Amino acid sequence: MSLAADLKLRFGPVRLPARVYLPAPRALAAGRPTLVVWLAGRKGGDVLCRDLSAAAAAVVLELPSSGFPIGGGHELAALAWAAEHASEFGVGGGSLVVGGQLAGAARAARLALDARDSGWPALRRQVLVRPTFAGPGLVPTGVAGIAPATIVTNGLRGDDGSRFAATLRGAGVAVQELVSDARRALPVHELAAALR
C-alpha cells in the first residue's frame, strides 16, 4: 500500500504539477528508500507508480506528460528539485533514479543524458518500461557515462527498448533487460528489485 499527494513544484514564476507516492510508514522505517522521478506517458502511470512505491518501498515523484513545457529545462529542474529535497522524503544521498513508461520512458532516457551532461544530479539508475522514441532514428546516441539502466522491452527485434539497450551496452553502460510484451503483466517485482 502507498499514499499519494499532489504537489506543485515552483521554479521562479513557473508552477509545475507533480504527484508523490509514499510507501507505508513501516516500510519507510525499515531503511532509507530510493527516490524515483517518474516521467508519465500520455495516460499517466498511477497504477504502476503505486505498485512500484509499495513493492520497492520507494518514494515515487511522478511528473505528468502535460503541464511540462517541451524544452526549457523544466524536467531537469524538477530532477534537481527532487535531489535537493530528497531528505524531506527520508531518502539518502545517492538514491536517485529516473524512470518512465512508453513516451515517458523516452523522456526519462533523455533526462538521464541531460543529468550526465550537466554533471548533476547524479543518478543511480534509469528504469525504462517499453520506451517508445518518436521515430526510428531518435533513439539517443552518445550515451557513454550515463546511469546504468533497467529496460523492459517487448522482446521484438528492433523495438525501441531493445535498440536502446544495445546502444547502451555498446557504450559500456550496464544494462538489465527484462522482456514483457503488452499481453503480459509488467514484471513489477523485478523492477522493484532494480530500485532498491
C-alpha positions in Angstrom: 0.0 0.0 0.0 1.2 3.5 -0.7 -0.1 7.0 -0.1 -0.4 9.7 -2.8 -0.4 13.5 -2.7 -0.4 16.2 -5.4 2.3 18.8 -5.4 3.2 22.0 -7.3 6.9 22.4 -7.9 8.0 26.0 -8.1 10.8 27.4 -10.2 10.5 31.2 -10.0 7.2 32.1 -11.7 6.7 28.6 -13.1 4.5 26.1 -11.2 4.6 22.5 -12.4 2.3 19.7 -11.3 3.6 16.5 -9.7 2.3 13.6 -7.6 4.2 11.9 -4.9 3.7 8.3 -3.9 4.9 7.3 -0.4 5.3 3.7 0.8 3.6 2.6 4.0 5.3 4.2 7.1 6.6 0.8 8.4 8.3 0.2 5.0 9.9 3.6 5.3 11.1 2.8 8.8 12.9 -0.3 7.6 15.5 1.8 5.8 16.3 4.7 3.5 14.1 4.5 0.4 15.0 5.3 -3.2 13.5 8.4 -4.8 12.2 7.7 -8.3 11.4 10.6 -10.6 8.9 9.0 -12.9 8.0 10.7 -16.2 4.5 9.7 -17.1 3.4 8.7 -20.6 0.3 10.1 -22.2 -2.2 8.3 -19.9 -0.1 8.7 -16.7 1.3 6.0 -14.6 -0.8 6.0 -11.5 -1.2 2.2 -11.0 2.4 1.5 -11.9 3.7 4.3 -9.6 1.6 3.0 -6.7 2.8 -0.6 -7.4 6.5 0.4 -7.6 6.2 2.5 -4.5 4.7 -0.3 -2.5 6.8 -3.2 -3.9 10.2 -1.3 -3.6 9.4 0.8 -0.5 10.3 3.7 -2.8 9.2 7.3 -2.9 7.9 8.0 -6.5 7.6 11.5 -7.8 5.5 11.4 -10.9 5.8 14.2 -13.5 2.9 14.3 -15.9 3.2 14.4 -19.6 1.1 17.6 -19.7 1.9 20.8 -17.8 5.7 20.4 -18.5 6.6 22.6 -21.5 8.8 20.9 -24.1 12.3 22.2 -23.8 13.3 24.9 -21.4 15.0 22.5 -19.0 11.9 22.1 -16.7 12.3 18.3 -16.4 16.0 18.7 -15.4 14.9 21.5 -13.0 12.4 19.1 -11.5 15.0 16.4 -11.2 17.3 18.8 -9.4 14.4 19.8 -7.1 14.0 16.1 -6.2 17.7 15.8 -5.4 17.6 18.9 -3.3 14.5 17.8 -1.4 15.3 14.1 -1.1 16.0 14.2 2.6 12.5 15.6 3.2 11.1 12.3 1.9 13.5 10.3 4.0 15.8 9.5 1.1 19.5 9.3 1.5 22.1 10.8 -1.0 22.9 8.6 -4.0 19.5 7.0 -4.1 18.0 9.0 -7.1 16.5 7.1 -10.0 14.8 8.3 -13.2 12.2 6.3 -15.0 9.1 6.2 -17.2 6.9 4.1 -19.4 6.4 4.4 -23.2 6.9 8.0 -24.3 7.6 8.8 -20.6 10.5 6.3 -20.7 11.9 8.1 -23.8 11.7 11.4 -21.9 13.4 9.7 -18.9 16.3 8.4 -21.1 16.8 11.9 -22.4 16.7 13.3 -18.9 19.4 10.9 -17.8 21.5 12.2 -20.6 20.8 15.8 -19.6 21.8 14.9 -16.0 25.0 13.4 -17.2 25.8 16.4 -19.4 25.1 19.0 -16.6 27.0 17.0 -14.1 24.2 17.0 -11.5 22.2 15.4 -10.1 23.9 12.0 -10.0 21.6 9.2 -10.9 21.9 5.7 -9.5 19.9 4.1 -12.3 17.3 4.7 -15.1 14.3 2.4 -15.3 12.6 2.4 -18.7 9.4 0.5 -19.4 8.9 -0.3 -23.1 10.4 3.1 -24.2 8.9 4.5 -27.4 11.0 7.2 -29.1 9.3 9.4 -31.6 10.7 7.8 -34.7 13.2 5.2 -35.7 16.2 7.5 -35.8 15.5 9.1 -32.5 16.9 6.5 -30.1 19.6 8.5 -28.2 23.2 8.1 -29.0 26.4 9.4 -27.3 25.4 7.6 -24.1 28.8 6.7 -22.6 28.9 7.6 -18.9 25.1 7.6 -18.5 23.4 5.9 -15.5 23.0 2.1 -15.6 19.7 1.0 -17.0 16.9 -1.5 -16.4 14.8 -1.7 -19.6 11.6 -3.6 -20.1 11.4 -4.5 -23.8 8.7 -6.1 -25.9 11.2 -8.9 -26.9 10.8 -8.0 -30.6 13.8 -7.4 -32.8 14.2 -3.8 -33.4 11.8 -2.4 -30.8 13.0 0.9 -29.3 13.8 -0.6 -25.9 16.0 -3.4 -27.4 17.8 -0.9 -29.7 18.4 1.5 -26.8 19.7 -1.4 -24.6 22.1 -2.4 -27.4 23.3 1.3 -27.8 23.9 1.4 -24.0 25.8 -1.9 -24.0 27.9 -0.7 -27.0 28.9 2.4 -24.9 29.9 0.3 -21.9 26.8 1.1 -19.8 25.5 -1.7 -17.6 22.0 -2.8 -18.8 19.5 -5.2 -17.2 16.9 -6.1 -19.9 13.6 -7.6 -18.9 11.2 -8.9 -21.6 7.4 -8.4 -21.3 5.1 -7.8 -24.2 1.9 -5.9 -24.0 -0.1 -9.2 -23.3 1.8 -10.0 -20.1 1.8 -8.2 -16.8 4.8 -6.0 -16.2 7.5 -7.6 -14.0 6.8 -5.2 -11.1 8.8 -7.3 -8.6 11.9 -7.3 -10.8 11.5 -3.6 -11.4 11.2 -3.0 -7.7 14.4 -5.0 -7.1 16.2 -2.7 -9.5 15.0 0.3 -7.5 16.3 -1.0 -4.1 
